[in-house]
Amino acid sequence: MNARDAAELRHAVVRLALQFTILIVVLLAMMGVLLYSIVAAGTAEALDRSLVNATRVDSPHDAPPGVYVAVFHEGDLSVSPAMPVGLPDIAAMNRVDATQSDEKSGFSAGGRNYEVLTTIHDDRVVQAAVDTHEGRESLDRLIWAIVVAVAAAALVSAATSVWMARRAMRPMVESLALQRRFVADASHELRTPLTLLSTRAQMLHRKLLGPGLTPEEVSEEVERIVQDSKLLTGILEDLLISADPREAVDHTPVDVLGVARHAVAVAAPQAQKQSIVLGVVSAAGPVIVQGSPVALLRVFTALISNALDHAITTVTVDVGVDGGDVRILVSDDGPGFAPGTEGRAFERFSSARAGAGTASGSRHYGLGLALVAEIVALHHGKVLVESASPGGGATVVVVLPLLGKGKAHIHR
């Protein structure tokens, strides 16, 4: 997964996590409001019961703690001990005595709030006051508990939703990345064979217009075009197979030297057009490895194409055996890799520029070497830059295990 895909994954995860967290917070807030409403209604109902029960006591001295009672009967007023300043409300008691109707009100004194009920009971005017401080504190504690619970739930849901969203989104992001990768691979891999096919067709067209071209030469050129078309078909099939990494490709014994010669023959028209000497150097006969012929041909094609892009006069493909390994060296006499770029040379779209010295003025091994590294890894090999000296040419080395590593399977 590249940086772009990782950034898209992070953005998608953040969006989903934020939406999920907001949903959880809203639901919990609604539950908190409902809970608070129920508790507040219960508290108010309990307060009303306390007031009604207080108005029915026989004497103000019998009132429970926190409840204050005043009784007016036959011109005599009796009140509970420690009655708050401002109580009883004589005016309210007079009104109730005159109207014979209950009156309920609030009263504040000494920093505390009281609920006051004045009523007629047994021909007595009774006024009861209940301190609401304890009930209010309970409701305040409930509010804080709800706020803390919602905040904690928001944090937990955010963490959980990030984890769940990442697990849910990763397969989709990887599928999207795979799709983009396939498109990039296809466009890169098809560019070279299409260019070679076009070049060969143009050269054949020029030869047909000129004198002295025999039917055998025409047949040979047409056969090369047919071979290029087969190569193009093989690359397409290989790309379709490699589009899904879960699909396994059956490897068969492959003559690496034969594949190298085929790749050089395919690239010969391009090298000739650029006036570059392209050849294969090998002291051995067939060198056999276990692999995919089309995939290995892609390795040679990509390396030769990159070398031709930056060579000045010469590109050399060297196939040799070193112990139980096959060593493939593709060298050119271009400006070479810039110092410090060896580790990034096989990253996708990386640049390993070494300044002027080529037609383009830079050496850029982008997607091609990245594909080479992937194919070589699938063949249990490795790829590296042997020399990174600016101006001294560039050499890319591919090491593959011989068929039956440990024994030299070189057929002469």
Residue pairs with C-beta under 8 A, 6 or more apart in sequence:
1 9
1 173
1 174
1 177
2 177
2 348
5 173
5 174
5 176
5 177
5 180
8 173
8 176
9 166
9 169
9 170
9 173
12 165
12 169
12 173
13 162
13 165
13 166
13 169
14 162
16 161
16 165
16 168
16 169
17 158
17 161
17 162
17 165
20 157
20 161
20 164
20 165
21 154
21 157
21 158
21 161
24 153
24 154
24 157
24 161
25 150
25 153
25 154
25 157
28 149
28 150
28 153
28 154
29 150
32 146
32 147
32 149
32 150
35 142
35 146
36 139
36 142
36 143
36 146
39 138
39 139
39 142
40 139
43 135
43 138
43 139
46 135
47 115
47 130
47 132
47 135
50 64
50 67
50 128
50 130
51 104
51 115
51 117
51 128
51 130
52 117
54 63
54 64
54 67
54 69
54 117
54 128
54 130
55 69
55 117
55 119
55 121
55 126
55 127
55 128
56 121
56 126
57 63
57 69
59 71
59 78
60 68
60 69
60 70
60 71
60 78
60 79
60 80
61 80
61 81
63 69
63 80
63 128
66 130
66 131
66 134
67 80
67 128
67 129
67 130
67 131
68 79
68 80
68 82
68 83
68 84
68 87
68 114
68 128
68 129
68 130
69 79
69 80
69 126
69 127
69 128
69 129
70 77
70 78
70 79
70 80
70 83
70 87
70 88
70 93
70 126
70 127
71 77
71 78
71 79
71 124
71 125
71 126
71 127
72 93
72 97
72 124
72 125
72 126
72 127
73 123
73 124
73 125
77 88
79 87
79 88
84 109
84 110
84 112
84 114
84 129
85 109
85 110
86 107
86 109
87 107
87 109
87 114
87 116
87 127
87 129
88 127
88 129
89 105
89 107
89 116
89 118
89 127
92 103
92 105
92 116
92 118
92 127
93 118
93 125
93 127
95 103
95 118
96 102
96 103
96 118
96 119
96 120
96 125
97 120
97 125
100 120
102 117
102 118
102 119
102 120
103 117
103 118
103 119
104 115
104 116
104 117
104 118
105 116
105 118
106 113
106 114
106 115
106 116
107 113
107 114
107 115
107 116
107 129
108 114
112 131
112 132
112 133
113 131
113 132
113 133
113 136
114 129
114 130
114 131
114 132
115 129
115 130
115 132
116 127
116 128
116 129
117 127
117 128
117 129
118 125
118 126
118 127
118 128
119 125
119 126
119 127
120 126
178 243
178 244
178 245
182 239
182 242
182 243
184 348
184 367
185 239
185 242
185 367
185 371
186 236
186 239
188 367
188 368
188 371
189 235
189 239
189 298
189 302
189 371
190 232
190 235
190 236
192 301
192 302
192 305
193 228
193 231
193 232
193 235
193 266
193 301
194 232
195 270
196 228
196 266
196 267
196 269
196 270
197 225
197 228
197 229
197 232
199 269
199 270
199 273
200 221
200 224
200 225
200 228
200 269
201 225
203 221
203 269
204 218
204 221
204 222
204 225
207 213
207 217
207 218
207 221
208 218
224 265
227 266
228 266
231 266
231 297
231 301
234 293
234 294
234 297
235 294
235 298
237 294
238 249
238 292
238 294
238 295
238 298
241 247
241 249
242 249
242 295
249 292
249 295
249 378
251 290
251 291
251 292
251 379
252 290
252 291
252 292
252 293
253 288
253 289
253 290
253 403
254 288
254 289
254 290
254 291
254 292
254 293
254 296
255 286
255 287
255 288
256 287
256 288
256 289
256 296
256 319
256 326
256 328
256 400
257 280
257 282
257 284
257 285
257 286
257 287
257 319
258 286
259 293
259 296
259 297
259 300
260 280
260 282
260 300
260 317
260 319
260 328
261 280
262 297
262 300
263 297
263 300
263 301
263 304
263 317
264 278
264 279
264 280
264 300
264 304
264 317
266 301
267 278
267 301
267 304
267 305
267 308
268 278
270 305
270 308
271 277
271 278
271 308
271 315
274 308
274 311
275 313
276 308
276 311
276 312
276 313
276 314
276 315
277 313
277 314
277 315
278 304
278 308
278 314
278 315
278 316
278 317
279 315
279 316
279 317
280 316
280 317
280 318
280 319
281 316
281 317
281 318
281 319
282 318
282 319
282 320
283 320
284 319
284 320
284 321
284 410
284 412
285 410
285 411
285 412
286 410
286 411
287 319
287 321
287 326
287 402
287 409
287 410
288 402
288 403
288 409
288 411
289 296
289 326
289 379
289 400
289 401
289 402
289 403
290 379
290 401
290 403
291 379
291 400
292 379
295 375
295 378
295 379
296 375
296 379
298 371
298 372
298 375
299 328
299 372
299 375
299 376
299 398
300 317
300 328
300 330
302 368
302 369
302 371
302 372
303 317
303 328
303 330
303 368
303 369
303 372
303 396
303 398
304 315
304 317
304 330
305 368
306 330
306 365
306 368
306 369
306 396
307 315
307 330
307 331
307 332
307 334
307 394
307 396
308 315
308 332
309 358
309 360
310 332
310 334
310 335
310 358
310 360
310 363
310 394
311 332
311 333
311 334
311 358
312 332
312 333
312 334
312 357
312 358
313 333
314 332
314 333
315 330
315 331
315 332
316 329
316 330
316 331
316 332
317 328
317 329
317 330
318 327
318 328
318 329
318 330
318 331
319 326
319 327
319 328
320 326
320 327
320 329
321 327
321 402
321 408
321 410
322 399
323 408
324 401
324 402
324 405
324 406
324 407
324 408
325 381
325 399
325 400
325 401
325 402
325 405
326 399
326 400
326 401
326 402
327 397
327 398
327 399
328 397
328 398
328 399
328 400
329 386
329 395
329 396
329 397
329 398
330 395
330 396
330 398
331 393
331 394
331 395
331 396
332 393
332 394
333 393
334 357
334 358
334 363
334 393
334 394
335 354
335 355
335 356
335 357
335 358
335 363
335 390
335 391
335 394
336 354
336 363
336 387
336 388
336 389
336 390
336 391
336 392
336 393
336 394
337 345
337 352
337 354
337 363
337 385
337 387
337 388
337 390
337 394
338 352
338 353
338 354
338 355
338 363
338 388
338 390
339 388
339 390
340 388
341 350
341 351
341 352
341 353
341 388
342 352
342 384
342 385
342 388
344 350
344 351
344 352
345 352
345 365
345 369
345 385
346 369
346 370
346 372
346 373
346 383
347 370
348 366
348 367
348 370
349 366
349 367
349 370
350 365
350 366
350 370
351 362
351 364
351 365
351 366
352 363
352 364
352 365
353 362
353 363
353 364
354 362
354 363
354 390
354 391
355 361
355 362
355 390
356 362
357 391
363 394
369 383
369 396
372 383
372 396
372 398
373 383
376 382
376 383
376 398
376 400
379 400
379 401
380 400
380 401
381 398
381 399
381 400
381 401
382 398
382 399
383 396
383 397
383 398
383 399
384 396
384 397
384 399
385 394
385 395
385 396
385 397
386 395
386 396
386 397
387 393
387 394
387 395
388 394
402 408
402 409
403 409
